[in-house]
Amino acid sequence: MYAIIELLLQTGIRIGELANLKLSDIQKDSLHIAPFEKHEERNAPLNKRAKEALSSYLKLRPEVKEETVFITKSGKPFLIRNIRTAIERYFRLAEIKSAKVNDLRHTFVAHHLKHGVSLVLLSKVLGHKRLSTTERYLQYVPERGKDSQTLTEL
């Protein structure tokens, strides 16, 4: 669960995209995000924390033929609804009230906007079709960082 939460928080990918990740989608410095529902394919950069979490998980991952990255102990793909239920359980255990899985994605966006990452770059990384979708997050970041940084530096 640590790797799942860390990847959602550090990459901003959607829960469905995470559930559909294949081992072949893992690249050295990014994740290939295959087309999912109405969303186009893209690459999501991996920062140091995301790489470490993914590497640790892969060492513990059961040796099975299943190509899906996140699997259950029995070797079956970890389904979206089960991922959501597990994360919400951890939120409850941590006594984080009213938190939802999508809050991890929202935190990713707000953090990067606050640190001056370009709206256009962030929009592409998130897989937003329209820049206006990303612009909605600006209301949560009253003071954007003056020093622009790349996603992997953060």
MODELLER restraints for C-alpha pairs under 7 A, 6 or more apart:
rsr = mdl.restraints
at = mdl.atoms
rsr.add(forms.Gaussian(group=physical.xy_distance, feature=features.Distance(at['CA:3:A'], at['CA:53:A']), mean=4.79, stdev=0.5))
rsr.add(forms.Gaussian(group=physical.xy_distance, feature=features.Distance(at['CA:3:A'], at['CA:54:A']), mean=5.61, stdev=0.5))
rsr.add(forms.Gaussian(group=physical.xy_distance, feature=features.Distance(at['CA:3:A'], at['CA:57:A']), mean=6.17, stdev=0.5))
rsr.add(forms.Gaussian(group=physical.xy_distance, feature=features.Distance(at['CA:6:A'], at['CA:50:A']), mean=6.09, stdev=0.5))
rsr.add(forms.Gaussian(group=physical.xy_distance, feature=features.Distance(at['CA:6:A'], at['CA:53:A']), mean=6.66, stdev=0.5))
rsr.add(forms.Gaussian(group=physical.xy_distance, feature=features.Distance(at['CA:7:A'], at['CA:50:A']), mean=5.48, stdev=0.5))
rsr.add(forms.Gaussian(group=physical.xy_distance, feature=features.Distance(at['CA:8:A'], at['CA:104:A']), mean=6.11, stdev=0.5))
rsr.add(forms.Gaussian(group=physical.xy_distance, feature=features.Distance(at['CA:8:A'], at['CA:105:A']), mean=6.36, stdev=0.5))
rsr.add(forms.Gaussian(group=physical.xy_distance, feature=features.Distance(at['CA:9:A'], at['CA:104:A']), mean=4.88, stdev=0.5))
rsr.add(forms.Gaussian(group=physical.xy_distance, feature=features.Distance(at['CA:9:A'], at['CA:105:A']), mean=5.96, stdev=0.5))
rsr.add(forms.Gaussian(group=physical.xy_distance, feature=features.Distance(at['CA:9:A'], at['CA:108:A']), mean=5.68, stdev=0.5))
rsr.add(forms.Gaussian(group=physical.xy_distance, feature=features.Distance(at['CA:10:A'], at['CA:50:A']), mean=5.92, stdev=0.5))
rsr.add(forms.Gaussian(group=physical.xy_distance, feature=features.Distance(at['CA:10:A'], at['CA:108:A']), mean=6.38, stdev=0.5))
rsr.add(forms.Gaussian(group=physical.xy_distance, feature=features.Distance(at['CA:11:A'], at['CA:44:A']), mean=6.18, stdev=0.5))
rsr.add(forms.Gaussian(group=physical.xy_distance, feature=features.Distance(at['CA:11:A'], at['CA:45:A']), mean=6.65, stdev=0.5))
rsr.add(forms.Gaussian(group=physical.xy_distance, feature=features.Distance(at['CA:11:A'], at['CA:46:A']), mean=6.51, stdev=0.5))
rsr.add(forms.Gaussian(group=physical.xy_distance, feature=features.Distance(at['CA:12:A'], at['CA:105:A']), mean=4.58, stdev=0.5))
rsr.add(forms.Gaussian(group=physical.xy_distance, feature=features.Distance(at['CA:12:A'], at['CA:108:A']), mean=5.52, stdev=0.5))
rsr.add(forms.Gaussian(group=physical.xy_distance, feature=features.Distance(at['CA:12:A'], at['CA:126:A']), mean=6.28, stdev=0.5))
rsr.add(forms.Gaussian(group=physical.xy_distance, feature=features.Distance(at['CA:13:A'], at['CA:105:A']), mean=6.77, stdev=0.5))
rsr.add(forms.Gaussian(group=physical.xy_distance, feature=features.Distance(at['CA:13:A'], at['CA:126:A']), mean=6.50, stdev=0.5))
rsr.add(forms.Gaussian(group=physical.xy_distance, feature=features.Distance(at['CA:15:A'], at['CA:80:A']), mean=6.57, stdev=0.5))
rsr.add(forms.Gaussian(group=physical.xy_distance, feature=features.Distance(at['CA:16:A'], at['CA:80:A']), mean=6.02, stdev=0.5))
rsr.add(forms.Gaussian(group=physical.xy_distance, feature=features.Distance(at['CA:17:A'], at['CA:33:A']), mean=6.58, stdev=0.5))
rsr.add(forms.Gaussian(group=physical.xy_distance, feature=features.Distance(at['CA:17:A'], at['CA:36:A']), mean=6.59, stdev=0.5))
rsr.add(forms.Gaussian(group=physical.xy_distance, feature=features.Distance(at['CA:19:A'], at['CA:70:A']), mean=6.76, stdev=0.5))
rsr.add(forms.Gaussian(group=physical.xy_distance, feature=features.Distance(at['CA:19:A'], at['CA:78:A']), mean=6.49, stdev=0.5))
rsr.add(forms.Gaussian(group=physical.xy_distance, feature=features.Distance(at['CA:19:A'], at['CA:79:A']), mean=6.21, stdev=0.5))
rsr.add(forms.Gaussian(group=physical.xy_distance, feature=features.Distance(at['CA:19:A'], at['CA:80:A']), mean=5.88, stdev=0.5))
rsr.add(forms.Gaussian(group=physical.xy_distance, feature=features.Distance(at['CA:20:A'], at['CA:68:A']), mean=6.52, stdev=0.5))
rsr.add(forms.Gaussian(group=physical.xy_distance, feature=features.Distance(at['CA:21:A'], at['CA:68:A']), mean=5.78, stdev=0.5))
rsr.add(forms.Gaussian(group=physical.xy_distance, feature=features.Distance(at['CA:21:A'], at['CA:69:A']), mean=5.65, stdev=0.5))
rsr.add(forms.Gaussian(group=physical.xy_distance, feature=features.Distance(at['CA:22:A'], at['CA:67:A']), mean=5.27, stdev=0.5))
rsr.add(forms.Gaussian(group=physical.xy_distance, feature=features.Distance(at['CA:22:A'], at['CA:68:A']), mean=4.38, stdev=0.5))
rsr.add(forms.Gaussian(group=physical.xy_distance, feature=features.Distance(at['CA:22:A'], at['CA:69:A']), mean=5.13, stdev=0.5))
rsr.add(forms.Gaussian(group=physical.xy_distance, feature=features.Distance(at['CA:23:A'], at['CA:67:A']), mean=5.61, stdev=0.5))
rsr.add(forms.Gaussian(group=physical.xy_distance, feature=features.Distance(at['CA:23:A'], at['CA:68:A']), mean=6.20, stdev=0.5))
rsr.add(forms.Gaussian(group=physical.xy_distance, feature=features.Distance(at['CA:23:A'], at['CA:69:A']), mean=5.30, stdev=0.5))
rsr.add(forms.Gaussian(group=physical.xy_distance, feature=features.Distance(at['CA:25:A'], at['CA:31:A']), mean=5.57, stdev=0.5))
rsr.add(forms.Gaussian(group=physical.xy_distance, feature=features.Distance(at['CA:25:A'], at['CA:32:A']), mean=4.71, stdev=0.5))
rsr.add(forms.Gaussian(group=physical.xy_distance, feature=features.Distance(at['CA:25:A'], at['CA:33:A']), mean=6.98, stdev=0.5))
rsr.add(forms.Gaussian(group=physical.xy_distance, feature=features.Distance(at['CA:26:A'], at['CA:32:A']), mean=6.51, stdev=0.5))
rsr.add(forms.Gaussian(group=physical.xy_distance, feature=features.Distance(at['CA:29:A'], at['CA:45:A']), mean=5.95, stdev=0.5))
rsr.add(forms.Gaussian(group=physical.xy_distance, feature=features.Distance(at['CA:29:A'], at['CA:46:A']), mean=5.21, stdev=0.5))
rsr.add(forms.Gaussian(group=physical.xy_distance, feature=features.Distance(at['CA:30:A'], at['CA:43:A']), mean=6.09, stdev=0.5))
rsr.add(forms.Gaussian(group=physical.xy_distance, feature=features.Distance(at['CA:30:A'], at['CA:44:A']), mean=5.27, stdev=0.5))
rsr.add(forms.Gaussian(group=physical.xy_distance, feature=features.Distance(at['CA:30:A'], at['CA:45:A']), mean=4.17, stdev=0.5))
rsr.add(forms.Gaussian(group=physical.xy_distance, feature=features.Distance(at['CA:30:A'], at['CA:46:A']), mean=4.77, stdev=0.5))
rsr.add(forms.Gaussian(group=physical.xy_distance, feature=features.Distance(at['CA:31:A'], at['CA:43:A']), mean=5.48, stdev=0.5))
rsr.add(forms.Gaussian(group=physical.xy_distance, feature=features.Distance(at['CA:31:A'], at['CA:44:A']), mean=5.12, stdev=0.5))
rsr.add(forms.Gaussian(group=physical.xy_distance, feature=features.Distance(at['CA:31:A'], at['CA:45:A']), mean=6.47, stdev=0.5))
rsr.add(forms.Gaussian(group=physical.xy_distance, feature=features.Distance(at['CA:31:A'], at['CA:46:A']), mean=6.96, stdev=0.5))
rsr.add(forms.Gaussian(group=physical.xy_distance, feature=features.Distance(at['CA:32:A'], at['CA:42:A']), mean=6.09, stdev=0.5))
rsr.add(forms.Gaussian(group=physical.xy_distance, feature=features.Distance(at['CA:32:A'], at['CA:43:A']), mean=4.57, stdev=0.5))
rsr.add(forms.Gaussian(group=physical.xy_distance, feature=features.Distance(at['CA:32:A'], at['CA:44:A']), mean=6.53, stdev=0.5))
rsr.add(forms.Gaussian(group=physical.xy_distance, feature=features.Distance(at['CA:33:A'], at['CA:41:A']), mean=5.36, stdev=0.5))
rsr.add(forms.Gaussian(group=physical.xy_distance, feature=features.Distance(at['CA:33:A'], at['CA:42:A']), mean=5.26, stdev=0.5))
rsr.add(forms.Gaussian(group=physical.xy_distance, feature=features.Distance(at['CA:33:A'], at['CA:43:A']), mean=5.69, stdev=0.5))
rsr.add(forms.Gaussian(group=physical.xy_distance, feature=features.Distance(at['CA:33:A'], at['CA:44:A']), mean=6.98, stdev=0.5))
rsr.add(forms.Gaussian(group=physical.xy_distance, feature=features.Distance(at['CA:34:A'], at['CA:41:A']), mean=4.67, stdev=0.5))
rsr.add(forms.Gaussian(group=physical.xy_distance, feature=features.Distance(at['CA:34:A'], at['CA:42:A']), mean=6.90, stdev=0.5))
rsr.add(forms.Gaussian(group=physical.xy_distance, feature=features.Distance(at['CA:35:A'], at['CA:41:A']), mean=4.40, stdev=0.5))
rsr.add(forms.Gaussian(group=physical.xy_distance, feature=features.Distance(at['CA:39:A'], at['CA:127:A']), mean=6.65, stdev=0.5))
rsr.add(forms.Gaussian(group=physical.xy_distance, feature=features.Distance(at['CA:40:A'], at['CA:127:A']), mean=6.76, stdev=0.5))
rsr.add(forms.Gaussian(group=physical.xy_distance, feature=features.Distance(at['CA:42:A'], at['CA:127:A']), mean=6.89, stdev=0.5))
rsr.add(forms.Gaussian(group=physical.xy_distance, feature=features.Distance(at['CA:43:A'], at['CA:125:A']), mean=6.87, stdev=0.5))
rsr.add(forms.Gaussian(group=physical.xy_distance, feature=features.Distance(at['CA:44:A'], at['CA:125:A']), mean=5.66, stdev=0.5))
rsr.add(forms.Gaussian(group=physical.xy_distance, feature=features.Distance(at['CA:45:A'], at['CA:152:A']), mean=6.62, stdev=0.5))
rsr.add(forms.Gaussian(group=physical.xy_distance, feature=features.Distance(at['CA:46:A'], at['CA:152:A']), mean=6.49, stdev=0.5))
rsr.add(forms.Gaussian(group=physical.xy_distance, feature=features.Distance(at['CA:47:A'], at['CA:152:A']), mean=4.54, stdev=0.5))
rsr.add(forms.Gaussian(group=physical.xy_distance, feature=features.Distance(at['CA:62:A'], at['CA:75:A']), mean=6.80, stdev=0.5))
rsr.add(forms.Gaussian(group=physical.xy_distance, feature=features.Distance(at['CA:64:A'], at['CA:75:A']), mean=6.17, stdev=0.5))
rsr.add(forms.Gaussian(group=physical.xy_distance, feature=features.Distance(at['CA:66:A'], at['CA:75:A']), mean=6.87, stdev=0.5))
rsr.add(forms.Gaussian(group=physical.xy_distance, feature=features.Distance(at['CA:68:A'], at['CA:77:A']), mean=5.98, stdev=0.5))
rsr.add(forms.Gaussian(group=physical.xy_distance, feature=features.Distance(at['CA:70:A'], at['CA:77:A']), mean=6.20, stdev=0.5))
rsr.add(forms.Gaussian(group=physical.xy_distance, feature=features.Distance(at['CA:70:A'], at['CA:78:A']), mean=5.64, stdev=0.5))
rsr.add(forms.Gaussian(group=physical.xy_distance, feature=features.Distance(at['CA:71:A'], at['CA:77:A']), mean=4.35, stdev=0.5))
rsr.add(forms.Gaussian(group=physical.xy_distance, feature=features.Distance(at['CA:71:A'], at['CA:78:A']), mean=4.70, stdev=0.5))
rsr.add(forms.Gaussian(group=physical.xy_distance, feature=features.Distance(at['CA:72:A'], at['CA:78:A']), mean=5.60, stdev=0.5))
rsr.add(forms.Gaussian(group=physical.xy_distance, feature=features.Distance(at['CA:84:A'], at['CA:101:A']), mean=6.42, stdev=0.5))
rsr.add(forms.Gaussian(group=physical.xy_distance, feature=features.Distance(at['CA:87:A'], at['CA:101:A']), mean=6.73, stdev=0.5))
rsr.add(forms.Gaussian(group=physical.xy_distance, feature=features.Distance(at['CA:88:A'], at['CA:100:A']), mean=6.50, stdev=0.5))
rsr.add(forms.Gaussian(group=physical.xy_distance, feature=features.Distance(at['CA:88:A'], at['CA:101:A']), mean=6.92, stdev=0.5))
rsr.add(forms.Gaussian(group=physical.xy_distance, feature=features.Distance(at['CA:91:A'], at['CA:99:A']), mean=6.59, stdev=0.5))
rsr.add(forms.Gaussian(group=physical.xy_distance, feature=features.Distance(at['CA:110:A'], at['CA:137:A']), mean=6.55, stdev=0.5))
rsr.add(forms.Gaussian(group=physical.xy_distance, feature=features.Distance(at['CA:110:A'], at['CA:140:A']), mean=6.60, stdev=0.5))
rsr.add(forms.Gaussian(group=physical.xy_distance, feature=features.Distance(at['CA:110:A'], at['CA:141:A']), mean=6.28, stdev=0.5))
rsr.add(forms.Gaussian(group=physical.xy_distance, feature=features.Distance(at['CA:113:A'], at['CA:141:A']), mean=6.84, stdev=0.5))
rsr.add(forms.Gaussian(group=physical.xy_distance, feature=features.Distance(at['CA:113:A'], at['CA:144:A']), mean=6.20, stdev=0.5))
rsr.add(forms.Gaussian(group=physical.xy_distance, feature=features.Distance(at['CA:114:A'], at['CA:141:A']), mean=5.76, stdev=0.5))
rsr.add(forms.Gaussian(group=physical.xy_distance, feature=features.Distance(at['CA:114:A'], at['CA:143:A']), mean=6.58, stdev=0.5))
rsr.add(forms.Gaussian(group=physical.xy_distance, feature=features.Distance(at['CA:114:A'], at['CA:144:A']), mean=4.35, stdev=0.5))
rsr.add(forms.Gaussian(group=physical.xy_distance, feature=features.Distance(at['CA:114:A'], at['CA:145:A']), mean=5.20, stdev=0.5))
rsr.add(forms.Gaussian(group=physical.xy_distance, feature=features.Distance(at['CA:115:A'], at['CA:144:A']), mean=6.13, stdev=0.5))
rsr.add(forms.Gaussian(group=physical.xy_distance, feature=features.Distance(at['CA:115:A'], at['CA:145:A']), mean=4.37, stdev=0.5))
rsr.add(forms.Gaussian(group=physical.xy_distance, feature=features.Distance(at['CA:115:A'], at['CA:147:A']), mean=6.85, stdev=0.5))
rsr.add(forms.Gaussian(group=physical.xy_distance, feature=features.Distance(at['CA:115:A'], at['CA:148:A']), mean=6.41, stdev=0.5))
rsr.add(forms.Gaussian(group=physical.xy_distance, feature=features.Distance(at['CA:115:A'], at['CA:149:A']), mean=6.73, stdev=0.5))
rsr.add(forms.Gaussian(group=physical.xy_distance, feature=features.Distance(at['CA:116:A'], at['CA:144:A']), mean=5.63, stdev=0.5))
rsr.add(forms.Gaussian(group=physical.xy_distance, feature=features.Distance(at['CA:116:A'], at['CA:145:A']), mean=4.58, stdev=0.5))
rsr.add(forms.Gaussian(group=physical.xy_distance, feature=features.Distance(at['CA:116:A'], at['CA:146:A']), mean=6.11, stdev=0.5))
rsr.add(forms.Gaussian(group=physical.xy_distance, feature=features.Distance(at['CA:116:A'], at['CA:147:A']), mean=6.07, stdev=0.5))
rsr.add(forms.Gaussian(group=physical.xy_distance, feature=features.Distance(at['CA:116:A'], at['CA:148:A']), mean=4.47, stdev=0.5))
rsr.add(forms.Gaussian(group=physical.xy_distance, feature=features.Distance(at['CA:116:A'], at['CA:149:A']), mean=6.40, stdev=0.5))
rsr.add(forms.Gaussian(group=physical.xy_distance, feature=features.Distance(at['CA:117:A'], at['CA:148:A']), mean=5.58, stdev=0.5))
rsr.add(forms.Gaussian(group=physical.xy_distance, feature=features.Distance(at['CA:117:A'], at['CA:149:A']), mean=5.82, stdev=0.5))
rsr.add(forms.Gaussian(group=physical.xy_distance, feature=features.Distance(at['CA:117:A'], at['CA:150:A']), mean=6.45, stdev=0.5))
rsr.add(forms.Gaussian(group=physical.xy_distance, feature=features.Distance(at['CA:119:A'], at['CA:134:A']), mean=6.77, stdev=0.5))
rsr.add(forms.Gaussian(group=physical.xy_distance, feature=features.Distance(at['CA:120:A'], at['CA:131:A']), mean=6.71, stdev=0.5))
rsr.add(forms.Gaussian(group=physical.xy_distance, feature=features.Distance(at['CA:123:A'], at['CA:131:A']), mean=6.07, stdev=0.5))
rsr.add(forms.Gaussian(group=physical.xy_distance, feature=features.Distance(at['CA:123:A'], at['CA:134:A']), mean=5.71, stdev=0.5))
rsr.add(forms.Gaussian(group=physical.xy_distance, feature=features.Distance(at['CA:128:A'], at['CA:134:A']), mean=6.98, stdev=0.5))
